[in-house]
Amino acid sequence: MHRLRSYMPILYWGRTYDSSAFSNDLIAAVIVTIMLIPQSLAYALLAGLPPEAGIYTSIAPIVLYAIFGTSRALAVGPVAVVSLLTASAIGQVAEAGTAGYAIAALTLAFLSGGFLVVLGVLRLGFLANFLSHPVIAGFITASGILIATSQLKHILGVSAHGHTMPEMLGSLLVHLGDINWITVLIGVCAAGFLFWVRGNLKPLLKRLGTGPLLTDFLSKGGPVVAVVATTVAVWAFGLADQGVKIVGDVPQSLPPLTVPGLSFDLLGALLVPAILISIIGFVESVSVAQTLAAKKRQRIDPDQELIGLGAANLGAAFTGGFPVTGGFSRSVVNYDAGAETPAAGIFTAIGLAIAAIALTPLVYFLPNATLAATIIVAVLSLVDFSILWKTWAYSRADFTAVVATILLTLGLGVEVGVAAGVAISILLHLYKTSRPHVAEVGLVPGTQHFRNIHRHDVETSDSVVTLRVDESLYFVNARFLEDLIQTRVTQGCAIRHVVLMFSAVNEVDYSALESLEAINARLTDMGVGLHLSEVKGPVMDRLKRSHLIHELNGKVFLSQFDAWDQLSNREVSQAAE
């Protein structure tokens, strides 16, 4: 039963579920449902799918995550970045609006879900750490710009295409003569209203003395007001007959049972995009979940989160949806609205199911421009150019990674941007660790502490050189240490001992072991002793299983002070004799 609970956390929190949690979860679900209805329709539009696909994608995945996920506030469903990645990926294998396009979306969700579940079962959640935060920030910023640009065609009422910034802007310029000004008016008014709601409505309601719950409810209902107002306007004035593009018929039904395409060609074409979507979605989701959990001193299990998100994506694949992940905005709303358990997600799914059955006829006259405005307002909050000057001030290498990710994403598309981000993150890590910081240290007078000779006034010895290695040693940096020691020893003929201070070394792989053996042999030929100090237990255990410790021409000291005390005093005694 304990093992089963670890894979199905609902069996854990469900045992203590009470009426208080029920009421809090129900209130949160109502608020999130109101927010999700227009968002779901909008993100389906962004993914190039029929609007009902957005609602379908927000039902079964939420329920499955509530069963298998560990976060009590994370709200799973379609999000802007993953929707854009979906459109980019399946746009390469099928034409939008066709049955093949919808099947490709199901297949992408299926592959993403399967990949996430496998990672979770194998406990491989750490792989997501290969995406550095600056690269993720750069990618999300560029994606926000791309998403907003991609929606301008709906605001302008023109036909345009493209998955990169040059393609989109070029296509928009070609069709500028086809602008529908009524559509522009609707889109601009809707966007302006939503921006005002986001920044000004909540403070206004607080000044008017509105209660916290009603304030949250009304401020999150801004998109619904925009949807209702523009839908009524299009219906009342017959604007659809004047070229305003509308949502049209949306089926009144619960999510259908669907089967993803399993042809080898389709699976092969979508495998890499599915992996990239999975990684990006997992990183975004876990970041949100950990942030919200920390506020209540709760914890999440990243490996179980993989299983929860995987199950949600598999649910989307078999219920007419597309890839999903945990969304930042709706999760924060869920948390702020008082959600105590994942049951809030189940109640949200019930609300969306009711909407799918009863409310879809009401969105027939909903203009696409309103949905585009909803997306633009949502994604522009993702754009964060401050990461550029923050990384410039702190680390030029990270700044280069951010700029490269942004430019590649904008210029070559999101898939190239994600792949480049992963590659840049790994290359940055390899570059930084290939040239580890190695400080020559000396004794701080009157203490047993050793510090960098170039930063502190310390005691040194002409015959004893201590090098503090501030990085684990492995194949990438092993030769660097060899060259550094060779250069330092040949700088002064008086050097008789080299001490490698291993206080920061957590790992020594076989390549590094061979380098240490080569250093020992070379120093032996030069009449210089090689010593180690402050070697950690696990590192020492492995070194004892090698020839290095037995062939070492020096000693292994428990502390650096012991090494300094014995070696420097020995040299003084020999000089006196």
N, C-alpha and C positions, 0 to 999 in steps of 0.2 A: 504493500500500500504506500509506503514511503517513496519507493521508486516511481510509482504511478503518479503520486502527487508532484514529484519533481518535474514530470513531463506534462502534467495537467494541473497547473496552479489553481484552477477553479475549485478543485477538491480541497484546497487549503483554505482560501478565503471564504468559500461558500459555507463552511461549517459554522462560521461566526457571523453570518449575514443576519442583520436585524432590521427592524422597522425604521430606525433612524437612518441607516445606510440606504435603505430603499427610498425614502423620501428625498434624500440628498441626491442620489443617483438619478431619480426620476426628473427632478428639476433641472439638473445638468443636461440630461438627455433632451429635454424639450428645447433648451437654448441651443444646443449643438445641432439638433435636427433642423431648426429654423435656419441656422447658418449653412448647413450642409446642402439643403435643397438647391439653392442657386449655384453653390460651389460645384456640386456634382455635375450639374448640367454644363457648367462652364468648362470644367476640366475634360469632360467628354468631347466638347467642341475643340479644345486644345489638342487632344489626342487624335483628332480627325475621325471620331466615331459618333454615331447617333446619340442624341442627348440622353435617351433612356439608359444607355450603357453606363453613364456616370452614376445614376441611381442604383442600378444593379450592382455596380462595383462597391457601393457603400453599404450593402446589406450583409451578405454572407461573410465577406472578409472580416467585418467588425465582430460578428458572432464568434468566428473561429479564433480570432485573436483573443477575445475575452476568455476563451477556454484554455488556450495554450500560452498566452503571453504573461509576463510577470509585472508589467507596469500597471498601476491602478488608475492612471490618468491619461495614458496615451490613446489618442483617437486615430484609428487606422482608416485609410481610404485613399482615393486618388489625390495626388498633390501635383503642384505645378511642374516641378523639375522632372519628376518621373513621367508625367503626361507628355512633356516635350520630348523626352528620351524615347518614349513609346512611339510617338508620331515619326520621329527621325528614323527609328529602327525599322518599323513595318512599312514606312514609305518607300524603303529600298526594295521591298519584295512584292508589294501589291499596291494597287491604285485605290486611293481614298474613295469611300462610298460603295465599294464592291464587297461581295461576300468573302472574297479572299482576304480583304483587309481586316474584316472582323475576325476571321479564323486566325489570322496572323497575330492579332492582339491576344486572343485566347492562348495561343501557343507560347507567346512571349511571357504571359503570366504563369503558364504551366512550367516553363523552363526556369523562370526566376524562382518560383515556389519550390521546385525540386532542388535547385542549387542551394537555396537557403536552408532547407530541411537537412540536406546532407551535411552542410557545414555545421549545423547545430548538433546533429547526432555525433559527429566526429570531434566536437568541441573545438572548432577552428575559428571562433569569433575573433581571435587576435589578428587574423589576416586583414581585417578592416583597418588596423593601425598603420598599414602601409600608406594610407592616404593622410598626409599631413594637414593640419588645420589651415595653414595659409593657402594650400592648393585647393582645399574644399571651399574656402571662402572665395577664392578667385573664380572657381568654377560656378558656384551658386550666383555670384554677382553677374558673370557673363551670361548665365542661363536666364536670369531675371531680365536682362536687357533683350536677349533673343526672344523670350516669351512675349514681352511687351511689344516688341517690334512686329512679331508674327500676328498680333491681334489688331494692328492698325488697319489691315484690309477690311476687317469687320466694322471698325469705326468709320472708315471712309466709304464703305459699301462697294468696294471694288474686288475684282478677282486678282489674286496675287499668289505667288508660290515661293518656295525656297526654304532651305534649312540652315543657311548661313547668313550673316549680316549683309555681305555684298549681294547675295542672291535676292534677299528680301527687299532691300532698298532699291535695287535695280528694277525688280518687278513692280514695286509700288510706283516708281517714277514713270514707267511705261504706261501705267493705267491711271495716271492722275486725271486725265481727261474724262474718265468714267465716274468721277466722284458723285455720290448721291448725297445732296446737301441735307436732306431730311434725316438720313441715317447719321450724318455727321452731328447734327443737332441733338439727336437722341443719345448718341454715344458720348458726346462731350458733356451734356447735362447729367447723364448717369454717372460718369466718372467724377465730375465735379462734386455731385451730391455725396458719392461714396467717400471721396477724400475728406469732405467736410464732416461726415459722420465719424470717420475714423479719428480725426484729430480734435473735433470740437463738441460733438454731441454729449459725450460722457461728462466733461467739465460743466457744460450748460445744465444738464439734468441735475448734477450735484448742487449747483448754485440754486436751482429751483427747489431743492429739498426733497428730491425723489429718493425713495429707498434704494439701497444697494442692489437688491435683487431685480427690481424693476429697471434700474439704470442699466445693469448688464443686459437684461432682456431686450431693452429698446435699442441700445447701442450695437448689439450684435445683429439686430433685425434690419439694419440699414440696407443690405442687399435685397432683402425681401420687399422692402418698400420700393426700391428702384425697379424691381421686377414687376410688381403689381402696377405701379404708376405707368411705366412704359408699355406694358401689355395692354392696359385699358386705353392708353392713347392711340396705339396702333389699331386696336379694334374699333374704337369710337370714330376715328377720322379716316378709316379705310386706308391707312398708310401702306399696307402690304401691296395694294394696287398701284402705288406710286414708287415701287422699286425697293421698299424696305424689306430686307430679308428677315424671315421669321423662322422660329423653330419648327412649326408645323405639327403634324400628327405625331404624338408620342403614345405608344401602346399602353393601355391600362392593364397591367399585369404584374405579377410577381416575377422575380428573375427566372428565366427559363433554364432548364438543364441543357448544357452545351458540352461539346467535346472538342478539345483543341486538335489542330492538325498534327499528324504524327509522321508525315512524309520525311524522309531523310534529308531531302533538299531544303525543306522549310526549317527543320530542326537545326541543320548545319548553318543556314543563313542567319538564324536568330540566336544561336548559342552565345556568341561573344557579347552582343548587345544585352542579352539577358543577364550575363554575369556582371557587366558594368552597371546595369540598373540595380541589380541585387546589392552590390557593394555600396553604391551611392545611397540607395534607400535605407540600407541597414545603418550606415554611418549617421545619416540624418535622424533616423528614428531613435537610435540608442542615445544620441546626444540629447535629444528632447526628453526622452524617458529618464535618463540619469539626472538631468537638471530638475525635473519636477519631483522625482523621488527624493532627492536630497533635501528639498524644502520640508518634507514631512519625516525626515530621518528614516526613510525606507530605502530598500536596495532592489536592484534588478539584476537578473542573471543574463549577461549578454549572449551566452550560448543558447539559453532557452528562448531568448528574444528572437534568435535566428529561426527556431522552430515555429514560434508564434507567427512571425512575419511570413515564413514559408507556407504555413497552413492557410493564412489569409490570402496569399497569392494563388494557391491551389484552388481555394474556394472561388476566387474571381474567375479562374480559368474554366470552371465547370458551371458558372452561373452568368455567362454572358458579359464578363467584365474585362478588365485590363490590369496591368501591374499596379500594386498599391504599396504604401508604406505609411509610417506614422507621420502625420502632418503637424508642423509647428503651431500654426495659428489655431487650428481646431483643438489641439491638445491643451494649449494654454487656456482657451475658452472653457474646455471641459474641466480643467483644474480649478480655474477661478470661479466656475459656477458651482463648485462644491462636490464634484464627483469623488466618491470614496472608494469605489471598487470598479473592476471592469464590467460589472453589471450595467453601468451607465451606457456602455457601448451596446449592450444587448437591447436596452430600451430605445436607444437611438436607431438601431436597425429596425425595430418594430415600427417606430415612427416613420421611417423612410419607406417601409413596406406599405403602410397605410397611404402614404403620399403617392406611391407608384400605382396603387389601385384607384384612389379616389381623386387625386389632384392633377394628374397629367393632362386631362383635357383643358385645364385652365391656362396652360402655358402654350397653347396653339399659336397665339398671336405675340408671344414673347420675341422681341427683336434680338437677333444675334449680336447687335451692337451693345446691348445691355450686358450680355454674358461676357463679351470682350472687355467691357469696362470693369466688370467684376474681377476678371483675371488680371488686368493691368494694375488695378489698385492693390491687389493681393501681392503680386510678384515684385512690384517696385520697392516693397519693404524688405525684400531680400537683397537688393542692391546696396552694397556697402563698400564705397571707395576708400573709406578710412583705412582699410587693410593695407592700401598701397603705402601711405606715409608712415603707418605704424611699422610695417616690415622694413621700409627704407631706413627708418631711424634705428631699428634693432638689429636687423640682419640683412645684408645685401643679397645673400644667397636665397633667403626666403622671398625677398622682394622680386628677384629674378624669376623664381618659380611662380609667384602670383601673376606677374605680368605675362609670362609665357602662357600660362593656363588661360588667362582672359583672352589674349590675342588669338590663340589657337582655337578656342571655343567659338569666338565670334567669327573668325575667318574661315574655319574649316568644318565647323559643326560640333554638336555636343558629344558625339561618340568619340571623335578625335580628341576633343577637350578632356573627356574623362580618361581615356587611355593615356594621353599625354600627362595628365595630372598624376596618375598612378606611377608612370615611368619617372616623372620628375621627382616625386616623393622618394622613390627607391634610389634614384641616382644621387639625390642630395644626401640621403643617409650614407650611401657608400662613399661619397666624396668626403663627407665630414669625418667618418670613421677611418677612412684610408690615410688621413693625416692627423692622427690623434695628438692631443695636446700632451707634450712631454716636458715637464718643468724640471730644471736643475734646482735642487733645494739645499738649504743650509739650516743650521741650528739657530733658532731664536734665542739670544742670550738669556740665561737664567731660567730657561724652560726646557722641556723635552719635546717641543714642537718644531716641525720643520716647514719652511715656507720658501717660495720662489725667490731665488737670489736677486732677480731683477725687480722685485716688488717690495722687498723688505731688507732691512739691515740685519744680516745674519752672519753667523760664523761659518767659514768654509775651510777646506784643507786642500793644499795643492796636490796631495797624493790620493785623496778620496773624492770621488765624484758620485753623487747620488742623483738619480733620475727618477722622478715620480711619473709613472705612466697613468694617465687619466682616461683610459679607455680599455675595454676588453680587447684582447689580442686574437685576431683571426686572419684568414688568408689575405684579406684586402690590405691590412696595415702591417703585416709581419715584416716585409722587406723594408718598409719605412723605418722601423725601429732598428734594424740592422745597419742601415746607412747612417742613421743619426748617431748611434754609438760609435761607429767607425770614425765618423767625422770628429766627434768630441774627443776621443782618445788620442787621435793623431795631432790634436791641437797643442798638447803639452806633454813633454817627455817625462815629467815628474809623476804622472798618474800611475798609481800602483793598484788601485781598487776601484771597481765600478759596482755600485749598489743599485739594483732596480727595486724601487719602492712600489709594491703591488697592492696598495691599499684600495685602489679604485678598479682593480682588474677582477672582473667577475667570471671570465671565461678565457681559456686558452685552447684554441682548436689545434688540430694536428699540424697544420701549416705553420702556425705560430710556434709550436713546440720545436719543429725542425729549425726554425729561425733562431730560437734560443740556444739550441744545440750548436748551431753554426757560430753564433756569437761567442759561446763558451770556448769552442775550439780555437777561434781566431784570437781571443784574448789570452788564452793559454799560450799560444805561440808567441805572443807579444810580451809575456811575463806579467800580465795584468790579471788580477783575481776578479771573478764575477760572483756577486752575492745577491741574494734575494731577501727582502724584508716585508713583514706585514702581509704575508700571503694568506688569503682567505682559506678556510677549511676545505670547501668543495674543490677549489682550484688545487690545493695541495694534495688532496686525495688522488686526483688524476695525475698530477706530476709524479707522485710516488710510483705510479704504474708504468712510468717511462724510464728511459736511460738517463734523463737529464740530471735528476737528483744524485744518482750514483756517480756520474761523470763530472759533476759540477766542481770546478777547481776552487770554489770558495765555500761559503756557508749560507744557510738559511736562518735568518734572525727573526725572532718573534716580534721585535719592534725595531723601528728605524733608529731609535736612540741607542739601543743595544749595539746595533751595527756601527754607528758613529763612535760610540764610546770605545769599543774594542779595536776597531780598525785605525782610528786616528791616534789613539794612545799607543798602539803597536808601532805605528810609523814614527811617533815621537821617541819611543824607547830605542828603536833601531838606529835612529839618527844620533841619539846621545851616545850609543855604544860605538 
